[in-house]
Amino acid sequence: MRTVEGFSDYELIDADSGERLERWGNIILIRPDPQVIWSGKRTDKRWYNANAIYHRSNSGGGYWEKLKSVPDVWSICYDDLTFRLKPMGFKHTGLFPEQAVNWRLAKELIEKENREISVLNLFAYTGGATVACLSAGANVTHVDASKGMVQWAKENAAASGVADRNVRWLVDDCLKFVKREIRRGKKYDAIIMDPPSYGRGPGGEVWKLEQQLTELLTETGKLLSDDALFFFLNSYTGGLSPTILNYMVKQYVVKNRKGEVYTDEIGLPITEKGISMPCGNTTIWIK
């Protein structure tokens, strides 16, 4: 497992009885996590002094209970990147901190290349990978089906001081966009994708990862340039094992390319437990 290091503005303090205790800057949040199936003593006093806790509803969804002052928006930093946060529906804050290991890897790979690198970021959410690649000097095409998420990503780029870099911000269905880029003859040196398990496109299109991943990978692989640098596939879908994802990337994305494909879990260290929390996995091809 690759775990996040050096993220001083974020801390997974503890995890117990289906919940996480987290520090986001100076804001303490408690959020549910179905993987936390163990129970123990909650010795850290911040369990009882959090700013807010997210409660799940028996009928689906849930709500934030604000116990202390919580800003409408606040910022945290990782390396030279700055991200704007806010409590959202379904427990989210607008950032998946475990992805910091991939932001750092992408930056390192880009910075080693003595050439201009074009990056396609699909299902790009609030732009963590986008601002990381822009910070490393790449040109980035950022695509997400949600207009609100794309706007949020623009704000993160501005906060990180990279809004003036070479970037395209697009609200679009990712698979449809990929197919249009193929017809245009477009190529990219690096591709990052973080497809959801389930979702809807800007026109109401239904997305189910298990049903559409083969087509998505097959089509997206056609956009890699002859001298492509890397391909990242992030997955939070429990029904798709790392072995299956590794096979699919080898078979449908980089079948005739040299380089290495590997899959590993990404995670967050739990300060109080001395262990790491798995938070999905990433399948990576590097030339």
C-alpha positions as CSV (number, residue, x, y, z in Angstrom):
1,M,0.0,0.0,0.0
2,R,1.2,3.5,-0.8
3,T,0.3,5.9,2.0
4,V,0.2,9.6,2.1
5,E,3.3,11.4,3.6
6,G,4.0,15.0,4.3
7,F,0.3,16.2,4.3
8,S,0.6,18.3,7.4
9,D,-2.8,20.0,6.8
10,Y,-4.7,16.7,6.8
11,E,-4.7,14.0,9.5
12,L,-6.7,10.8,9.9
13,I,-6.5,11.0,13.7
14,D,-8.5,7.9,14.5
15,A,-11.0,5.4,13.1
16,D,-13.4,3.5,15.3
17,S,-16.9,1.9,15.1
18,G,-17.7,2.9,11.6
19,E,-16.4,6.5,11.8
20,R,-13.3,8.5,11.0
21,L,-11.9,11.3,13.1
22,E,-10.2,13.7,10.8
23,R,-8.4,17.1,10.9
24,W,-8.7,19.3,7.9
25,G,-6.5,22.2,8.7
26,N,-7.8,23.3,12.1
27,I,-11.3,21.9,11.5
28,I,-12.1,18.5,13.1
29,L,-14.7,16.4,11.3
30,I,-16.3,13.0,12.1
31,R,-17.4,11.1,9.0
32,P,-18.8,7.5,8.5
33,D,-16.7,4.9,6.9
34,P,-18.1,1.3,6.3
35,Q,-14.6,-0.2,6.3
36,V,-14.1,0.7,10.0
37,I,-15.6,-2.5,11.4
38,W,-13.5,-2.6,14.5
39,S,-14.4,-1.1,17.9
40,G,-12.1,0.3,20.6
41,K,-11.5,3.0,23.1
42,R,-11.9,6.6,21.8
43,T,-9.1,8.1,23.9
44,D,-8.5,11.2,21.7
45,K,-10.5,14.0,23.2
46,R,-11.3,15.4,19.7
47,W,-13.9,12.6,19.3
48,Y,-15.9,14.7,21.8
49,N,-14.9,18.1,20.6
50,A,-15.3,18.0,16.8
51,N,-16.5,20.9,14.7
52,A,-19.1,18.7,12.8
53,I,-20.3,15.2,12.4
54,Y,-22.0,13.6,9.4
55,H,-25.0,11.4,10.2
56,R,-26.3,8.9,7.7
57,S,-30.0,8.7,7.2
58,N,-31.8,5.3,7.2
59,S,-33.6,6.4,4.0
60,G,-30.4,7.3,2.2
61,G,-28.0,10.2,2.2
62,G,-27.6,12.1,5.5
63,Y,-26.8,15.5,7.0
64,W,-24.0,17.5,8.7
65,E,-24.5,18.3,12.4
66,K,-22.4,21.4,13.1
67,L,-21.3,21.2,16.8
68,K,-18.9,24.2,16.6
69,S,-18.1,26.9,14.1
70,V,-17.4,25.5,10.6
71,P,-16.5,28.0,7.8
72,D,-18.6,27.9,4.7
73,V,-15.2,27.5,2.8
74,W,-11.7,27.0,4.1
75,S,-8.4,26.0,2.6
76,I,-5.6,23.4,3.2
77,C,-2.3,22.9,1.5
78,Y,-0.3,20.0,0.3
79,D,3.2,20.6,-1.1
80,D,2.8,23.7,-3.2
81,L,-0.9,23.1,-3.9
82,T,-3.9,24.7,-2.2
83,F,-7.4,23.3,-2.0
84,R,-10.7,24.9,-1.0
85,L,-12.9,22.7,1.2
86,K,-16.5,22.8,2.3
87,P,-18.9,20.2,3.8
88,M,-20.9,18.7,1.0
89,G,-23.8,16.3,0.7
90,F,-23.0,12.6,1.3
91,K,-20.2,13.3,3.7
92,H,-17.7,14.8,1.3
93,T,-15.4,17.9,1.6
94,G,-14.4,18.2,-2.0
95,L,-11.0,16.5,-1.6
96,F,-9.9,12.9,-1.4
97,P,-6.6,13.3,0.6
98,E,-5.4,9.7,-0.2
99,Q,-4.9,10.8,-3.8
100,A,-2.0,13.0,-2.7
101,V,0.3,10.0,-3.3
102,N,-0.8,10.0,-7.0
103,W,-0.5,13.8,-7.3
104,R,3.1,13.6,-6.1
105,L,3.9,10.7,-8.4
106,A,2.4,12.5,-11.4
107,K,4.4,15.7,-10.6
108,E,7.6,13.7,-10.3
109,L,7.1,11.9,-13.6
110,I,6.3,15.1,-15.5
111,E,9.1,17.1,-14.0
112,K,11.7,14.4,-15.1
113,E,10.7,14.9,-18.7
114,N,12.6,17.5,-20.6
115,R,9.6,18.2,-22.9
116,E,6.1,19.6,-22.9
117,I,3.6,17.0,-21.5
118,S,-0.1,17.1,-22.3
119,V,-2.4,15.6,-19.7
120,L,-6.0,14.5,-20.0
121,N,-7.8,14.3,-16.6
122,L,-11.1,12.5,-16.9
123,F,-13.8,12.5,-14.2
124,A,-11.6,15.2,-12.8
125,Y,-13.8,16.3,-9.9
126,T,-12.4,19.3,-8.0
127,G,-9.1,19.1,-9.8
128,G,-6.5,17.7,-7.4
129,A,-4.6,15.9,-10.2
130,T,-5.2,18.9,-12.5
131,V,-3.5,21.4,-10.3
132,A,-0.7,19.0,-9.5
133,C,0.1,18.5,-13.2
134,L,-0.2,22.2,-13.9
135,S,2.2,22.9,-11.1
136,A,4.7,20.5,-12.7
137,G,4.5,22.4,-16.0
138,A,2.1,20.2,-18.0
139,N,-0.7,21.3,-20.2
140,V,-4.0,19.9,-18.9
141,T,-7.4,19.1,-20.3
142,H,-9.8,18.8,-17.3
143,V,-13.1,17.1,-18.0
144,D,-16.0,16.5,-15.6
145,A,-19.8,16.1,-16.1
146,S,-20.6,18.5,-13.2
147,K,-20.5,22.2,-13.9
148,G,-20.1,22.9,-10.2
149,M,-17.1,20.6,-9.8
150,V,-15.4,22.2,-12.8
151,Q,-15.9,25.6,-11.2
152,W,-14.5,24.3,-7.9
153,A,-11.5,23.0,-9.8
154,K,-10.9,26.4,-11.3
155,E,-11.0,27.9,-7.8
156,N,-8.4,25.3,-6.6
157,A,-6.2,26.2,-9.6
158,A,-6.5,29.9,-8.7
159,A,-5.7,29.2,-5.0
160,S,-2.7,27.1,-6.1
161,G,-1.4,29.9,-8.4
162,V,-1.7,27.9,-11.6
163,A,-4.9,29.3,-13.1
164,D,-2.9,31.1,-15.8
165,R,-1.3,27.9,-17.0
166,N,-2.3,26.1,-20.2
167,V,-5.5,24.4,-19.2
168,R,-8.9,23.6,-20.8
169,W,-11.9,23.4,-18.5
170,L,-14.7,21.2,-20.0
171,V,-18.1,20.2,-18.7
172,D,-18.8,17.1,-20.7
173,D,-19.6,13.4,-20.6
174,C,-16.2,11.8,-20.4
175,L,-16.8,8.9,-22.8
176,K,-18.4,11.1,-25.4
177,F,-15.6,13.6,-25.1
178,V,-13.0,10.8,-25.6
179,K,-14.7,9.6,-28.8
180,R,-14.8,13.1,-30.2
181,E,-11.1,13.5,-29.4
182,I,-10.3,10.3,-31.3
183,R,-12.2,11.6,-34.4
184,R,-10.2,14.9,-34.1
185,G,-6.9,12.9,-34.1
186,K,-6.0,14.3,-30.7
187,K,-3.3,12.6,-28.6
188,Y,-2.1,13.0,-25.0
189,D,1.1,12.1,-23.3
190,A,-0.5,11.2,-20.0
191,I,-4.1,10.3,-18.9
192,I,-5.6,10.2,-15.5
193,M,-9.1,8.9,-14.8
194,D,-11.1,8.5,-11.6
195,P,-14.5,7.1,-12.9
196,P,-17.3,6.8,-10.3
197,S,-19.0,3.6,-9.6
198,Y,-22.3,5.2,-10.6
199,G,-23.3,8.6,-11.8
200,R,-25.0,10.7,-14.4
201,G,-23.7,12.8,-17.2
202,P,-24.6,16.5,-17.9
203,G,-27.5,15.3,-20.1
204,G,-28.8,12.8,-17.6
205,E,-26.8,9.9,-19.1
206,V,-26.6,7.0,-16.6
207,W,-23.1,5.7,-15.9
208,K,-22.3,2.3,-14.3
209,L,-18.6,1.5,-14.2
210,E,-18.9,-2.3,-14.4
211,Q,-20.9,-2.0,-17.6
212,Q,-18.9,0.7,-19.3
213,L,-15.3,0.3,-18.1
214,T,-14.2,-1.9,-21.0
215,E,-15.4,0.6,-23.6
216,L,-14.0,3.5,-21.7
217,L,-10.5,2.0,-21.4
218,T,-10.5,0.8,-25.0
219,E,-11.4,4.2,-26.4
220,T,-9.2,6.2,-24.0
221,G,-6.2,4.1,-24.8
222,K,-6.4,5.3,-28.4
223,L,-5.6,8.9,-27.2
224,L,-2.2,8.0,-25.8
225,S,0.6,9.5,-27.9
226,D,3.4,7.4,-29.3
227,D,5.7,8.7,-26.6
228,A,3.2,8.6,-23.8
229,L,4.5,8.9,-20.3
230,F,1.8,7.4,-18.0
231,F,-1.7,6.3,-17.5
232,F,-3.5,6.3,-14.1
233,L,-6.8,4.5,-13.3
234,N,-8.3,5.2,-9.9
235,S,-11.0,3.0,-8.5
236,Y,-13.2,3.0,-5.4
237,T,-15.5,0.3,-6.8
238,G,-15.5,-2.6,-4.4
239,G,-16.7,-5.1,-6.9
240,L,-13.7,-4.6,-9.2
241,S,-10.6,-6.3,-7.8
242,P,-7.1,-4.9,-8.3
243,T,-6.2,-7.9,-10.4
244,I,-9.1,-7.4,-12.8
245,L,-8.3,-3.7,-13.2
246,N,-4.6,-4.5,-13.8
247,Y,-5.6,-7.0,-16.5
248,M,-8.0,-4.6,-18.1
249,V,-5.4,-1.8,-18.4
250,K,-2.9,-4.2,-19.9
251,Q,-5.4,-5.6,-22.3
252,Y,-7.3,-2.5,-23.4
253,V,-5.0,0.5,-22.8
254,V,-1.3,-0.5,-23.2
255,K,-1.4,-3.9,-24.8
256,N,1.3,-3.3,-27.4
257,R,3.3,-0.8,-25.4
258,K,6.5,-1.3,-23.4
259,G,6.6,-0.2,-19.8
260,E,5.3,-1.5,-16.5
261,V,1.7,-1.9,-15.2
262,Y,1.1,-2.3,-11.5
263,T,-1.8,-2.0,-9.2
264,D,-1.7,-1.1,-5.5
265,E,-3.9,0.2,-2.7
266,I,-3.6,3.8,-1.7
267,G,-4.3,4.7,1.9
268,L,-4.0,7.1,4.9
269,P,-2.0,6.5,8.1
270,I,-4.2,6.4,11.2
271,T,-2.3,8.3,13.9
272,E,-3.9,6.7,16.9
273,K,-3.8,3.1,15.6
274,G,-0.4,3.0,14.0
275,I,-1.9,1.3,10.9
276,S,-3.1,2.5,7.5
277,M,-6.6,2.8,6.2
278,P,-7.1,1.5,2.6
279,C,-8.9,4.0,0.4
280,G,-9.2,2.4,-3.0
281,N,-6.6,1.5,-5.5
282,T,-4.8,2.8,-8.5
283,T,-3.6,0.9,-11.6
284,I,-0.6,2.7,-13.2
285,W,1.2,2.2,-16.4
286,I,4.5,4.0,-16.8
287,K,6.5,3.9,-20.1
